[in-house]
Amino acid sequence: MHIVDPRQLGAAMITQAHEGSKAQRLSWLGNSNNIITHGWSAYNERQFAVFDTRNIETPLTIKKLDNNNLQAWIHYDDACNVLYVINKGHTLT
């Protein structure tokens, strides 16, 4: 995961969010210093992680969702403080 600050040359923060090789998604969690990511483990398990940007090296939490291979989209609504996880063609239970 590379977080870029356009005022700097290069990436402002770099860390490995997930071990899997598939595409990953990221969403800022409102005005907090936290980011949530969606990706895959080394064993192709879908997972999400929450990072604090003040210490990006270690996630605050990393949890397994399931073994599905579909990409999920994540969106945080600042007005409602709700995180939406959208998945095409599959219902999370």
N, C-alpha and C positions, 0 to 999 in steps of 0.2 A: 504494500500500500504506500503510495507516494502522495503526500499532501503538498500542494504547490502554493506558494505565496507569490503573486505576480510582482511584488516589490523586490523580490530576491532572485538571484541567479540560482537555478536548480531547485530541488525539492526542499521544503522547509522541514518536513518530517518524513522518515522512511521506516517502515517496519513490515514484518510478514504477518498479515492478518490471519490467513488460513493456509494450511499446508497443501491443499489440493491444487491441481493445475487448471481447473475450470474458471470461468469469469466470476468476478466478485462484484458485489454492490455495496455502496456506502451511503449513509444518510447522517447529516448532522442532527443532533437532538436538541433543537431549539437554541436558546441562548445559553445553554449549559456548555461545559467544556467537553462534552461526551459525543462520541460517534458510535453508530451501530453499523456493523458489517454483516453481509450474508455471503457465505462461500461454502467450500467443501473441505472435509478433513482428508488426510492421506488415504483413508479407506473409503472415499466417495460417500461419506455421510454428510448430509446438508447440516449446516450449523450457523449460528449467529454468534457474534462477539460484540462486547461493548468496551470501548477504549476511552480513557481520559487523555485528552490532548496534552495535558501538562506532563504526563509520563506515558508516552505512546508505546514504549517497549513491551509492556506486559498488559494484556487485557484485564479489565475489571472482572469480566465473566465471559465464558465461552460455553455454549450449550448446544447439544445435538438436537436437530429438529426431527429428521427421519432419514431414510435411505433413498428417497426419491431423487431422480436425476433432473428434475425440472428447475429452471432458474426462477427464483422469486424476486419480485420488485418490492422494495421497501420505501415507505414515504412517511415522514413525521409531520403531523399537522400542528404547527405552533399554537394556533388559536385554541385548539381543544386539548392539547397535550396528549395526542393519541398517535400511536405507531401503527401504520397499516402495512400488512404483509400480503402482497397480492401474488397469486399463483395461477397461471393460466392452465386450465384443463385438469386441475386436481384440487380436491378439497382437503384442507388440513383438519385433522381431528384431534 
